[in-house]
Amino acid sequence: MPFGDRREAGRRLASALEHLRDGSPVVLGLPRGGVLVAAEVARALGAQLDVLVVRKLGAPGRRELAMGAIAEGDGLVLNREVIDRLGIAEDQIAATLDAERAELERRVERYRGGRDPIPVEGRIVIVVDDGLATGASAAAAVRAARARGAARVILAVPVASPEGMHSLSQEADEVVAVEVPDELWAIGAWYRDFSQTSDEEVIDALGGTTGSTEHRAAAIRAGEVTLPGDLTVPAGATGIVIFAHGSGSSHLSPRNIEVARVLHEGGFATLLFDLLTPSEEQIRLNVFDVPLLAERLEAATEWARAHAPGMPVGYFGASTGAAAALWAAAGTPDVAAVVSRGGRPDLAMTRLDRVRAPTLLIVGGLDTEVLVLNEKARAAMNCPTALEVIPGATHLFQEPGALENVATRARAWFGRWLAGDGLRRSGSDRP
């Protein structure tokens, strides 16, 4: 069945990729048309979206015929069958490579504006195009993603030829297509609207401000350990929110990434990082050592101040991470605001009266035990506070719409206290 346009194709493709949602994937769209498809996939999966620039290597004198393809990050595929059949000399290949690499670099600058690509090391990467015919460009993209350290690379397209599916199954860990007709003929024939995509549409699909949004991998030294993380700074960010998750989670948690995405839309930078090392998580060491977790959060705060200078700082904590956030805020008076999602502020009870940062406590209505603990914690605090209950939500806010509700409430709280002159505090004032 034909697709209406690339965005409809992306929504249908996202349904076929639902099994990857909990793996916190990064979606990489191949420009130009593949980025429009990828944007819908990323939106549906709550995933990060970036561009991976590829260029076809047209055969000399027959530009429509691919003798290979290149991708940023030195991804290269050469079709030796075409090269040998046409008798293409090595110097002709080199000249074509030089020309296409120059155009590739121009497009990278155009789409990213100098920012670093989103880190993919150790993560699941979904490479998305608007269709798969011979597969040279897709193969180069898959190789480029793998060279950047991706743990798994999935190629996903709305429509593919059987030959392309077979060829790319040798390159990617998984190939997903909505339609695989016996005879593809042309990719455009599977769309009612297959009009050419402009650079402006690509940039808009990437978020409009992609050219000045910074993504950086973090390596935070805290005592004897180094903790990984991801820093994202949208253009014009008015503050930075540092995430402190509970045990069993990580900076790659889909829940944290989704909340961070909503905060980015509100103009806030975010730092997601791991409070525990993998070995500590495995043996559950230091899980409830709130003072130690707070020390690591303070180290992350110093790292954030160095890499996003001049921005007021807020904390977003979950479970035991919320206790660490409040413990750290009690000793760091210039933390501007704190939000706790299903948190355990009671684990920082001995220091709650010293917290001056306006604090929002969000609890699921069905998380009755934690709700009682949050009510007691709020009563012990002397700063501006609010306790908001999400009806019908459990501890992890997995119910439809629950996490979105959390994210929008957090964005509003940080918008009140973190943005602009949001460092204001008023003793025991309670909204």
Backbone hydrogen bonds in HBPLUS format (Angstrom, degrees):
<---DONOR---> <-ACCEPTOR-->    atom                        ^
c    i                          cat <-CA-CA->   ^        H-A-AA   ^      H-
h    n   atom  resd res      DA  || num        DHA   H-A  angle D-A-AA Bond
n    s   type  num  typ     dist DA aas  dist angle  dist       angle   num
A0003-PHE N   A0190-TRP O   2.80 MM 187  6.14 169.1  1.82 151.5 149.7     1
A0192-ARG N   A0003-PHE O   2.84 MM 189  6.29 157.3  1.89 165.1 172.5     2
A0193-ASP N   A0004-GLY O   2.97 MM 189  6.05 129.9  2.23 139.7 154.4     3
A0009-ALA N   A0005-ASP O   3.04 MM   4  6.28 158.0  2.09 148.4 155.4     4
A0010-GLY N   A0006-ARG O   2.86 MM   4  6.11 146.3  1.98 141.6 150.6     5
A0011-ARG N   A0007-ARG O   3.05 MM   4  6.39 151.0  2.14 146.8 153.6     6
A0012-ARG N   A0008-GLU O   3.05 MM   4  6.38 157.7  2.10 152.1 157.8     7
A0013-LEU N   A0009-ALA O   2.86 MM   4  6.03 153.0  1.93 146.7 155.1     8
A0014-ALA N   A0010-GLY O   2.88 MM   4  6.03 151.3  1.97 143.8 151.2     9
A0016-ALA N   A0013-LEU O   2.95 MM   3  5.26 128.9  2.22 104.2 117.7    10
A0017-LEU N   A0014-ALA O   2.98 MM   3  4.99 148.7  2.08 100.3 110.3    11
A0020-LEU N   A0017-LEU O   2.92 MM   3  5.72 168.0  1.93 127.5 131.5    12
A0021-ARG N   A0018-GLU O   3.10 MM   3  5.43 168.0  2.12 115.6 119.4    13
A0023-GLY N   A0020-LEU O   3.00 MM   3  5.39 155.6  2.06 115.2 123.1    14
A0024-SER N   A0021-ARG O   3.30 MM   3  6.03 157.3  2.35 124.6 124.7    15
A0026-VAL N   A0124-ILE O   2.90 MM  98  6.37 152.1  1.98 155.7 163.8    16
A0126-ILE N   A0026-VAL O   2.88 MM 100  6.19 164.0  1.90 155.8 160.2    17
A0027-VAL N   A0048-GLN O   2.83 MM  21  6.07 177.8  1.83 165.8 165.2    18
A0050-ASP N   A0027-VAL O   2.90 MM  23  6.28 150.9  1.98 164.6 171.2    19
A0028-LEU N   A0126-ILE O   2.85 MM  98  6.06 166.2  1.87 151.0 155.2    20
A0128-VAL N   A0028-LEU O   2.87 MM 100  6.07 165.5  1.89 157.2 158.5    21
A0029-GLY N   A0050-ASP O   2.96 MM  21  6.43 159.7  2.00 155.2 154.0    22
A0052-LEU N   A0029-GLY O   3.01 MM  23  5.90 162.2  2.04 148.8 147.6    23
A0030-LEU N   A0128-VAL O   2.94 MM  98  6.18 152.8  2.02 174.3 175.6    24
A0034-GLY N   A0030-LEU O   2.92 MM   4  4.70 115.4  2.35 169.2 167.8    25
A0035-VAL N   A0032-ARG O   3.01 MM   3  5.88 154.4  2.08 127.0 133.3    26
A0036-LEU N   A0033-GLY O   3.17 MM   3  5.63 131.8  2.42 109.2 119.7    27
A0038-ALA N   A0034-GLY O   2.86 MM   4  6.03 160.4  1.90 146.3 152.6    28
A0039-ALA N   A0035-VAL O   2.86 MM   4  6.01 147.7  1.97 145.6 152.9    29
A0041-VAL N   A0037-VAL O   3.21 MM   4  6.56 154.8  2.28 146.6 154.1    30
A0042-ALA N   A0038-ALA O   2.83 MM   4  6.06 169.3  1.84 160.5 162.1    31
A0043-ARG N   A0039-ALA O   3.03 MM   4  6.13 156.3  2.09 140.1 146.9    32
A0044-ALA N   A0040-GLU O   3.00 MM   4  6.13 161.9  2.04 146.1 150.7    33
A0045-LEU N   A0041-VAL O   3.01 MM   4  6.19 152.5  2.08 151.1 158.6    34
A0046-GLY N   A0042-ALA O   2.92 MM   4  5.72 116.5  2.33 139.6 153.4    35
A0047-ALA N   A0042-ALA O   2.92 MM   5  4.70 153.5  1.99 138.0 142.5    36
A0072-GLU N   A0053-VAL O   2.98 MM  19  5.75 154.2  2.04 162.9 168.1    37
A0055-ARG N   A0070-ILE O   2.83 MM  15  5.35 154.3  1.89 151.7 155.9    38
A0070-ILE N   A0055-ARG O   2.88 MM  15  5.35 157.2  1.93 150.4 157.7    39
A0057-LEU N   A0068-GLY O   2.85 MM  11  5.01 169.6  1.86 131.8 128.2    40
A0067-MET N   A0057-LEU O   2.79 MM  10  5.67 170.6  1.80 176.0 173.9    41
A0059-ALA N   A0065-LEU O   2.80 MM   6  5.70 157.2  1.86 167.7 175.3    42
A0062-ARG N   A0059-ALA O   2.87 MM   3  5.10 156.7  1.92 127.7 133.4    43
A0065-LEU N   A0062-ARG O   2.90 MM   3  5.65 160.5  1.94 124.4 130.6    44
A0079-ASN N   A0067-MET O   2.76 MM  12  4.99 172.7  1.76 125.9 128.4    45
A0069-ALA N   A0077-VAL O   2.80 MM   8  5.28 148.8  1.90 147.5 153.7    46
A0077-VAL N   A0069-ALA O   2.88 MM   8  5.28 157.6  1.93 161.6 162.1    47
A0071-ALA N   A0075-GLY O   2.72 MM   4  4.58 143.2  1.85 136.3 136.8    48
A0075-GLY N   A0071-ALA O   3.05 MM   4  4.58 139.2  2.22 129.1 134.2    49
A0083-ILE N   A0079-ASN O   3.04 MM   4  6.32 168.2  2.06 154.6 158.4    50
A0084-ASP N   A0080-ARG O   2.87 MM   4  5.86 164.5  1.89 144.5 148.6    51
A0085-ARG N   A0081-GLU O   2.95 MM   4  6.00 156.7  2.01 141.6 149.0    52
A0086-LEU N   A0082-VAL O   2.99 MM   4  6.09 155.9  2.05 152.2 156.9    53
A0087-GLY N   A0083-ILE O   2.98 MM   4  5.84 113.5  2.43 131.8 147.6    54
A0088-ILE N   A0083-ILE O   3.02 MM   5  5.18 158.6  2.06 148.9 153.0    55
A0087-GLY N   A0084-ASP O   3.25 MM   3  4.93 144.8  2.38  91.5 101.8    56
A0092-GLN N   A0089-ALA O   3.10 MM   3  5.28 126.6  2.40  99.4 113.0    57
A0093-ILE N   A0089-ALA O   3.09 MM   4  6.50 152.4  2.16 148.2 156.2    58
A0094-ALA N   A0090-GLU O   2.91 MM   4  6.18 158.3  1.95 148.9 154.6    59
A0095-ALA N   A0091-ASP O   2.98 MM   4  6.14 153.8  2.05 139.9 146.5    60
A0096-THR N   A0092-GLN O   3.03 MM   4  6.22 159.9  2.07 146.3 151.5    61
A0097-LEU N   A0093-ILE O   2.89 MM   4  6.12 158.4  1.93 150.5 157.1    62
A0098-ASP N   A0094-ALA O   2.98 MM   4  6.22 158.9  2.03 148.4 153.1    63
A0099-ALA N   A0095-ALA O   3.12 MM   4  6.35 162.4  2.15 147.8 152.1    64
A0100-GLU N   A0096-THR O   2.93 MM   4  6.11 167.1  1.95 155.4 159.1    65
A0101-ARG N   A0097-LEU O   2.84 MM   4  5.91 150.7  1.93 148.8 156.9    66
A0102-ALA N   A0098-ASP O   3.16 MM   4  6.32 151.2  2.25 141.4 148.1    67
A0103-GLU N   A0099-ALA O   3.20 MM   4  6.54 155.5  2.26 144.5 150.6    68
A0104-LEU N   A0100-GLU O   2.80 MM   4  5.97 151.8  1.88 143.9 152.7    69
A0105-GLU N   A0101-ARG O   2.94 MM   4  6.12 160.6  1.98 147.5 151.4    70
A0106-ARG N   A0102-ALA O   3.10 MM   4  6.34 150.0  2.19 140.3 148.6    71
A0107-ARG N   A0103-GLU O   3.02 MM   4  6.29 157.4  2.07 149.1 154.3    72
A0108-VAL N   A0104-LEU O   2.90 MM   4  6.19 155.4  1.96 151.4 158.9    73
A0109-GLU N   A0105-GLU O   3.07 MM   4  6.25 163.9  2.09 147.6 150.9    74
A0110-ARG N   A0106-ARG O   2.91 MM   4  6.14 151.3  2.00 142.6 151.6    75
A0111-TYR N   A0107-ARG O   2.84 MM   4  5.99 163.9  1.87 155.4 157.7    76
A0112-ARG N   A0108-VAL O   2.87 MM   4  5.83 155.9  1.93 149.3 156.4    77
A0113-GLY N   A0109-GLU O   2.71 MM   4  4.78 141.4  1.85 123.3 134.6    78
A0115-ARG N   A0112-ARG O   3.37 MM   3  5.53 171.6  2.38 110.2 111.6    79
A0123-ARG N   A0120-VAL O   2.97 MM   3  5.29 158.1  2.02 140.7 137.2    80
A0122-GLY N   A0149-GLY O   2.79 MM  27  6.02 163.8  1.82 147.2 141.6    81
A0151-ALA N   A0123-ARG O   2.82 MM  28  5.07 141.0  1.97 127.9 138.3    82
A0125-VAL N   A0152-ARG O   2.89 MM  27  6.16 164.7  1.91 156.6 161.5    83
A0154-ILE N   A0125-VAL O   2.80 MM  29  6.16 168.0  1.81 165.9 170.1    84
A0127-VAL N   A0154-ILE O   2.73 MM  27  6.06 154.5  1.80 163.2 171.2    85
A0156-ALA N   A0127-VAL O   2.79 MM  29  6.05 164.3  1.81 169.3 169.7    86
A0129-ASP N   A0156-ALA O   3.36 MM  27  6.85 149.1  2.46 152.1 160.2    87
A0132-LEU N   A0159-VAL O   2.97 MM  27  6.41 144.1  2.10 147.6 157.5    88
A0161-SER N   A0132-LEU O   2.99 MM  29  6.32 145.0  2.11 154.6 164.8    89
A0139-ALA N   A0135-GLY O   2.88 MM   4  5.92 156.4  1.93 148.7 154.9    90
A0140-ALA N   A0136-ALA O   3.07 MM   4  6.34 157.1  2.13 148.0 153.6    91
A0141-ALA N   A0137-SER O   3.02 MM   4  6.27 153.1  2.09 146.1 153.6    92
A0142-VAL N   A0138-ALA O   2.89 MM   4  6.15 158.3  1.94 151.6 157.2    93
A0143-ARG N   A0139-ALA O   2.99 MM   4  6.21 161.7  2.02 149.1 153.8    94
A0144-ALA N   A0140-ALA O   2.97 MM   4  6.16 151.3  2.05 142.0 150.2    95
A0145-ALA N   A0141-ALA O   2.94 MM   4  6.21 159.5  1.98 153.0 157.8    96
A0146-ARG N   A0142-VAL O   3.00 MM   4  6.22 157.1  2.05 147.8 154.3    97
A0147-ALA N   A0143-ARG O   2.88 MM   4  6.07 149.4  1.98 144.5 153.1    98
A0148-ARG N   A0144-ALA O   3.15 MM   4  6.41 132.8  2.38 139.3 150.7    99
A0148-ARG N   A0145-ALA O   3.21 MM   3  5.21 134.4  2.43  93.7 105.9   100
A0150-ALA N   A0145-ALA O   3.37 MM   5  6.00 162.2  2.40 147.7 146.9   101
A0149-GLY N   A0146-ARG O   3.03 MM   3  5.30 159.8  2.07 110.2 113.9   102
A0173-ASP N   A0153-VAL O   2.85 MM  20  5.54 148.6  1.95 156.6 166.5   103
A0155-LEU N   A0174-GLU O   2.95 MM  19  6.37 157.3  2.00 163.8 164.7   104
A0176-VAL N   A0155-LEU O   2.83 MM  21  6.24 162.7  1.86 161.5 167.5   105
A0157-VAL N   A0176-VAL O   2.95 MM  19  6.40 158.2  2.00 160.1 166.4   106
A0178-VAL N   A0158-PRO O   3.18 MM  20  4.91 125.8  2.49 101.9 116.0   107
A0179-GLU N   A0158-PRO O   2.90 MM  21  6.21 147.7  2.00 145.5 156.1   108
A0160-ALA N   A0179-GLU O   2.98 MM  19  6.46 149.9  2.07 156.7 166.2   109
A0165-MET N   A0161-SER O   2.97 MM   4  6.24 160.2  2.01 155.4 160.6   110
A0166-HIS N   A0162-PRO O   3.03 MM   4  6.23 160.4  2.07 146.3 151.2   111
A0167-SER N   A0163-GLU O   2.90 MM   4  6.11 165.0  1.92 151.5 155.8   112
A0168-LEU N   A0164-GLY O   2.92 MM   4  6.00 170.9  1.92 154.3 156.7   113
A0169-SER N   A0165-MET O   3.05 MM   4  6.06 133.4  2.27 138.3 149.7   114
A0170-GLN N   A0167-SER O   3.20 MM   3  5.74 156.9  2.25 108.7 115.6   115
A0171-GLU N   A0168-LEU O   2.91 MM   3  4.97 148.5  2.01 102.0 112.1   116
A0172-ALA N   A0168-LEU O   2.83 MM   4  5.93 170.9  1.84 173.7 171.7   117
A0186-ALA N   A0184-LEU O   2.66 MM   2  5.58 118.5  2.04 118.8 101.6   118
A0189-ALA N   A0186-ALA O   3.15 MM   3  5.47 143.5  2.29 104.5 114.5   119
A0190-TRP N   A0187-ILE O   2.96 MM   3  5.73 166.3  1.98 124.0 128.6   120
A0191-TYR N   A0188-GLY O   3.13 MM   3  5.46 159.8  2.17 116.4 116.9   121
A0202-VAL N   A0198-SER O   3.14 MM   4  6.50 152.4  2.22 145.6 153.1   122
A0203-ILE N   A0199-ASP O   2.97 MM   4  6.29 164.5  2.00 156.0 159.0   123
A0204-ASP N   A0200-GLU O   2.91 MM   4  6.09 157.0  1.96 145.1 152.1   124
A0205-ALA N   A0201-GLU O   2.87 MM   4  6.02 157.5  1.92 145.9 151.9   125
A0206-LEU N   A0202-VAL O   3.00 MM   4  6.26 141.0  2.16 144.9 155.7   126
A0208-GLY N   A0203-ILE O   2.94 MM   5  5.46 154.5  2.00 145.9 142.1   127
A0207-GLY N   A0204-ASP O   3.04 MM   3  5.28 158.8  2.08 107.5 113.1   128
A0212-SER N   A0209-THR O   2.93 MM   3  5.76 157.9  1.98 127.0 132.4   129
A0213-THR N   A0210-THR O   3.24 MM   3  5.03 168.7  2.26 103.2 106.7   130
A0214-GLU N   A0233-VAL O   2.93 MM  19  4.97 164.7  1.95 138.0 137.1   131
A0233-VAL N   A0214-GLU O   2.81 MM  19  4.97 159.7  1.85 145.3 151.7   132
A0216-ARG N   A0231-LEU O   2.84 MM  15  5.07 156.4  1.89 150.1 154.5   133
A0231-LEU N   A0216-ARG O   2.77 MM  15  5.07 173.4  1.77 161.8 163.9   134
A0218-ALA N   A0229-GLY O   2.79 MM  11  4.62 175.6  1.79 126.3 125.4   135
A0229-GLY N   A0218-ALA O   3.05 MM  11  4.62 133.3  2.28 132.4 127.1   136
A0220-ILE N   A0227-LEU O   2.86 MM   7  4.98 168.1  1.87 151.0 147.2   137
A0227-LEU N   A0220-ILE O   2.77 MM   7  4.98 164.3  1.80 140.9 143.3   138
A0222-ALA N   A0225-VAL O   2.87 MM   3  5.49 172.5  1.88 164.4 167.0   139
A0225-VAL N   A0222-ALA O   3.20 MM   3  5.49 166.9  2.22 128.2 127.6   140
A0274-ASP N   A0228-PRO O   3.06 MM  46  6.01 149.8  2.15 169.1 178.4   141
A0230-ASP N   A0272-LEU O   2.73 MM  42  5.32 149.7  1.82 152.5 163.1   142
A0272-LEU N   A0230-ASP O   2.99 MM  42  5.32 162.1  2.02 154.7 154.8   143
A0232-THR N   A0270-THR O   2.94 MM  38  5.39 162.6  1.97 157.5 162.1   144
A0270-THR N   A0232-THR O   2.89 MM  38  5.39 154.4  1.96 150.2 158.8   145
A0237-ALA N   A0234-PRO O   3.22 MM   3  5.48 140.8  2.39 139.7 131.7   146
A0238-THR N   A0267-GLY O   2.93 MM  29  6.19 151.5  2.01 168.7 178.1   147
A0269-ALA N   A0239-GLY O   2.85 MM  30  6.11 161.2  1.89 164.5 161.6   148
A0240-ILE N   A0312-PRO O   2.97 MM  72  6.35 164.5  2.00 166.5 171.4   149
A0314-GLY N   A0240-ILE O   2.88 MM  74  6.23 154.9  1.94 156.4 160.0   150
A0241-VAL N   A0269-ALA O   2.86 MM  28  6.20 161.0  1.90 142.6 144.5   151
A0271-LEU N   A0241-VAL O   3.00 MM  30  6.37 150.0  2.09 148.9 150.3   152
A0242-ILE N   A0314-GLY O   2.85 MM  72  6.24 163.6  1.87 156.5 155.4   153
A0316-PHE N   A0242-ILE O   2.93 MM  74  6.09 160.0  1.97 146.5 147.4   154
A0243-PHE N   A0271-LEU O   2.96 MM  28  6.22 169.7  1.97 162.7 164.1   155
A0244-ALA N   A0316-PHE O   2.87 MM  72  6.17 157.0  1.92 150.7 151.6   156
A0318-ALA N   A0244-ALA O   2.97 MM  74  6.44 149.5  2.06 160.6 159.7   157
A0253-SER N   A0250-SER O   3.09 MM   3  5.33 161.9  2.13 114.7 115.4   158
A0257-ILE N   A0253-SER O   2.95 MM   4  6.19 165.0  1.97 158.8 163.6   159
A0258-GLU N   A0254-PRO O   2.94 MM   4  6.02 152.9  2.02 142.7 149.3   160
A0259-VAL N   A0255-ARG O   3.10 MM   4  6.37 162.8  2.13 149.3 153.3   161
A0260-ALA N   A0256-ASN O   2.85 MM   4  6.06 161.2  1.89 151.1 157.1   162
A0261-ARG N   A0257-ILE O   2.90 MM   4  6.12 150.5  1.99 143.7 151.3   163
A0262-VAL N   A0258-GLU O   3.22 MM   4  6.56 155.5  2.28 147.7 152.7   164
A0263-LEU N   A0259-VAL O   3.04 MM   4  6.37 152.1  2.12 148.3 156.6   165
A0264-HIS N   A0260-ALA O   2.84 MM   4  6.16 149.9  1.93 151.6 160.3   166
A0265-GLU N   A0261-ARG O   3.12 MM   4  6.45 152.4  2.20 144.7 151.3   167
A0266-GLY N   A0262-VAL O   3.23 MM   4  6.55 130.9  2.48 133.2 145.8   168
A0266-GLY N   A0263-LEU O   2.96 MM   3  4.94 130.3  2.21  94.7 109.0   169
A0268-PHE N   A0263-LEU O   3.04 MM   5  5.43 159.4  2.08 139.4 140.5   170
A0267-GLY N   A0264-HIS O   2.91 MM   3  5.07 161.3  1.94 109.1 114.0   171
A0280-GLU N   A0277-THR O   3.09 MM   3  5.17 117.1  2.50  99.4 114.7   172
A0281-GLU N   A0277-THR O   2.95 MM   4  6.27 159.3  2.00 158.1 164.2   173
A0282-GLN N   A0278-PRO O   2.93 MM   4  6.12 153.4  2.01 145.2 152.6   174
A0283-ILE N   A0279-SER O   3.19 MM   4  6.42 158.4  2.24 148.2 151.4   175
A0284-ARG N   A0280-GLU O   2.76 MM   4  5.46 105.0  2.33 135.2 153.3   176
A0285-LEU N   A0280-GLU O   2.79 MM   5  4.66 147.4  1.90 135.7 142.0   177
A0284-ARG N   A0281-GLU O   3.23 MM   3  4.75 150.7  2.32  91.2  99.7   178
A0289-ASP N   A0286-ASN O   3.23 MM   3  4.87 163.4  2.26  98.6 103.4   179
A0290-VAL N   A0288-PHE O   2.96 MM   2  5.51 126.5  2.26 107.0  91.3   180
A0293-LEU N   A0289-ASP O   2.98 MM   4  6.28 162.8  2.01 156.8 162.4   181
A0294-ALA N   A0290-VAL O   2.83 MM   4  6.00 154.0  1.90 154.0 161.3   182
A0295-GLU N   A0291-PRO O   2.99 MM   4  6.25 148.5  2.10 141.6 149.7   183
A0296-ARG N   A0292-LEU O   3.07 MM   4  6.43 153.3  2.14 149.0 155.7   184
A0297-LEU N   A0293-LEU O   2.96 MM   4  6.25 148.0  2.06 142.8 152.2   185
A0298-GLU N   A0294-ALA O   2.86 MM   4  6.14 151.0  1.95 147.3 155.3   186
A0299-ALA N   A0295-GLU O   2.99 MM   4  6.31 146.1  2.11 141.2 150.3   187
A0300-ALA N   A0296-ARG O   2.96 MM   4  6.25 152.0  2.04 143.4 151.0   188
A0301-THR N   A0297-LEU O   2.85 MM   4  6.12 143.5  1.98 142.4 153.3   189
A0302-GLU N   A0298-GLU O   3.03 MM   4  6.35 153.5  2.10 145.4 151.0   190
A0303-TRP N   A0299-ALA O   3.03 MM   4  6.32 155.0  2.09 144.0 151.1   191
A0304-ALA N   A0300-ALA O   2.86 MM   4  6.09 156.8  1.91 146.9 153.3   192
A0305-ARG N   A0301-THR O   2.91 MM   4  6.15 157.3  1.96 149.8 155.7   193
A0306-ALA N   A0302-GLU O   3.10 MM   4  6.32 145.7  2.23 142.2 150.7   194
A0307-HIS N   A0303-TRP O   3.06 MM   4  6.33 145.2  2.19 146.2 155.7   195
A0308-ALA N   A0304-ALA O   2.71 MM   4  5.60 133.1  1.93 152.3 161.6   196
A0336-ALA N   A0313-VAL O   2.73 MM  23  5.69 153.5  1.80 166.5 174.9   197
A0315-TYR N   A0337-ALA O   2.94 MM  22  6.45 153.9  2.01 149.8 156.8   198
A0339-VAL N   A0315-TYR O   2.86 MM  24  6.28 151.0  1.94 152.7 162.5   199
A0317-GLY N   A0339-VAL O   2.82 MM  22  6.24 160.1  1.86 165.8 169.2   200
A0341-ARG N   A0317-GLY O   2.77 MM  24  6.19 163.0  1.80 161.6 167.0   201
A0321-GLY N   A0318-ALA O   2.79 MM   3  4.97 129.0  2.05 148.6 139.8   202
A0322-ALA N   A0319-SER O   3.09 MM   3  5.54 143.5  2.22 108.5 117.6   203
A0344-ARG N   A0319-SER O   3.05 MM  25  5.19 146.1  2.17 129.4 118.9   204
A0323-ALA N   A0320-THR O   3.11 MM   3  5.19 120.1  2.49  96.6 110.7   205
A0324-ALA N   A0320-THR O   3.10 MM   4  6.50 156.0  2.16 148.0 154.5   206
A0325-ALA N   A0321-GLY O   2.89 MM   4  6.12 150.2  1.98 142.0 150.3   207
A0326-LEU N   A0322-ALA O   3.02 MM   4  6.31 159.1  2.07 149.7 153.8   208
A0327-TRP N   A0323-ALA O   2.87 MM   4  6.04 155.3  1.93 149.3 157.0   209
A0328-ALA N   A0324-ALA O   2.88 MM   4  6.03 163.0  1.91 149.4 153.8   210
A0329-ALA N   A0325-ALA O   2.87 MM   4  6.03 155.4  1.93 143.3 151.0   211
A0330-ALA N   A0326-LEU O   2.97 MM   4  6.08 143.0  2.11 140.0 148.5   212
A0331-GLY N   A0328-ALA O   3.06 MM   3  5.38 138.4  2.24 103.9 115.1   213
A0332-THR N   A0329-ALA O   3.22 MM   3  4.84 153.1  2.30  93.3 101.3   214
A0335-VAL N   A0332-THR O   3.15 MM   3  6.03 156.3  2.20 133.4 132.3   215
A0338-VAL N   A0358-PRO O   2.96 MM  20  6.27 158.5  2.01 157.0 157.9   216
A0360-LEU N   A0338-VAL O   2.90 MM  22  6.33 158.1  1.95 151.5 156.9   217
A0340-SER N   A0360-LEU O   2.82 MM  20  6.20 160.5  1.86 167.5 173.2   218
A0362-ILE N   A0340-SER O   2.79 MM  22  5.88 163.4  1.81 162.4 168.1   219
A0342-GLY N   A0362-ILE O   2.81 MM  20  6.04 168.6  1.82 163.8 167.8   220
A0347-LEU N   A0344-ARG O   3.06 MM   3  5.85 163.8  2.09 122.7 126.6   221
A0348-ALA N   A0345-PRO O   2.95 MM   3  5.51 163.7  1.97 117.4 122.7   222
A0349-MET N   A0346-ASP O   3.14 MM   3  4.81 153.2  2.21 110.2 107.9   223
A0351-ARG N   A0348-ALA O   2.92 MM   3  5.71 162.4  1.96 126.9 132.7   224
A0352-LEU N   A0349-MET O   3.36 MM   3  5.22 157.4  2.42 100.2 106.5   225
A0354-ARG N   A0351-ARG O   2.95 MM   3  5.51 159.9  1.99 117.9 124.5   226
A0355-VAL N   A0352-LEU O   3.18 MM   3  5.42 163.7  2.21 109.3 114.3   227
A0359-THR N   A0384-PRO O   2.86 MM  25  6.38 151.0  1.94 159.7 163.9   228
A0386-ALA N   A0359-THR O   3.06 MM  27  6.63 136.3  2.26 153.5 158.5   229
A0361-LEU N   A0386-ALA O   2.80 MM  25  6.12 172.4  1.81 165.6 167.7   230
A0388-GLU N   A0361-LEU O   2.81 MM  27  6.20 161.2  1.84 164.6 171.1   231
A0363-VAL N   A0388-GLU O   3.04 MM  25  6.48 157.1  2.10 155.8 162.8   232
A0390-ILE N   A0363-VAL O   2.91 MM  27  6.24 156.4  1.96 147.3 155.1   233
A0367-ASP N   A0364-GLY O   3.02 MM   3  5.13 157.6  2.07 107.2 114.4   234
A0365-GLY N   A0390-ILE O   2.81 MM  25  5.43 161.0  1.84 145.1 138.5   235
A0366-LEU N   A0393-ALA O   2.86 MM  27  5.59 158.7  1.91 152.3 155.5   236
A0371-LEU N   A0367-ASP O   2.92 MM   4  6.10 148.6  2.02 152.6 162.7   237
A0372-VAL N   A0368-THR O   3.12 MM   4  6.39 155.8  2.18 148.5 152.5   238
A0373-LEU N   A0369-GLU O   3.22 MM   4  6.56 158.7  2.26 145.6 151.2   239
A0374-ASN N   A0370-VAL O   2.92 MM   4  6.15 150.9  2.00 148.3 156.1   240
A0375-GLU N   A0371-LEU O   2.98 MM   4  6.23 151.8  2.06 148.2 155.7   241
A0376-LYS N   A0372-VAL O   3.10 MM   4  6.41 157.0  2.15 150.2 155.5   242
A0377-ALA N   A0373-LEU O   2.99 MM   4  6.19 154.4  2.06 142.2 149.8   243
A0378-ARG N   A0374-ASN O   2.88 MM   4  6.05 160.9  1.92 149.5 154.2   244
A0379-ALA N   A0375-GLU O   3.18 MM   4  6.37 153.8  2.25 141.1 147.7   245
A0380-ALA N   A0377-ALA O   3.00 MM   3  5.22 139.2  2.17 102.1 114.0   246
A0381-MET N   A0378-ARG O   3.10 MM   3  5.30 162.7  2.14 109.7 115.2   247
A0393-ALA N   A0390-ILE O   3.27 MM   3  5.75 157.5  2.32 138.9 136.5   248
A0397-PHE N   A0394-THR O   3.17 MM   3  5.35 155.3  2.23 108.8 116.4   249
A0402-ALA N   A0399-GLU O   3.00 MM   3  5.42 162.0  2.03 131.5 136.7   250
A0405-ASN N   A0401-GLY O   3.03 MM   4  6.15 146.9  2.14 140.9 149.7   251
A0406-VAL N   A0402-ALA O   3.02 MM   4  6.41 152.5  2.10 147.0 154.3   252
A0407-ALA N   A0403-LEU O   2.88 MM   4  6.17 165.2  1.90 154.7 157.9   253
A0408-THR N   A0404-GLU O   2.99 MM   4  6.18 163.9  2.02 151.0 154.3   254
A0409-ARG N   A0405-ASN O   3.11 MM   4  6.24 155.1  2.17 145.0 151.8   255
A0410-ALA N   A0406-VAL O   2.87 MM   4  6.11 156.6  1.92 153.5 160.8   256
A0411-ARG N   A0407-ALA O   2.88 MM   4  6.10 158.8  1.93 147.8 153.9   257
A0412-ALA N   A0408-THR O   3.04 MM   4  6.22 156.1  2.10 140.7 146.7   258
A0413-TRP N   A0409-ARG O   2.99 MM   4  6.23 154.7  2.05 145.3 152.1   259
A0414-PHE N   A0410-ALA O   2.91 MM   4  6.18 171.6  1.92 160.5 161.8   260
A0415-GLY N   A0411-ARG O   2.78 MM   4  5.88 145.7  1.89 141.4 152.5   261
A0416-ARG N   A0412-ALA O   2.96 MM   4  6.21 137.4  2.15 139.1 149.2   262
A0416-ARG N   A0413-TRP O   3.10 MM   3  5.15 126.7  2.40  94.7 108.3   263
A0417-TRP N   A0413-TRP O   3.00 MM   4  6.27 162.3  2.03 154.9 159.0   264
A0418-LEU N   A0414-PHE O   2.67 MM   4  4.80 149.5  1.76 132.2 140.7   265
A0419-ALA N   A0414-PHE O   3.21 MM   5  6.67 141.4  2.37 156.8 163.1   266
A0422-GLY N   A0419-ALA O   2.91 MM   3  5.19 129.6  2.16 117.7 133.0   267
A0429-ASP N   A0426-SER O   2.89 MM   3  5.49 164.3  1.92 141.2 145.2   268
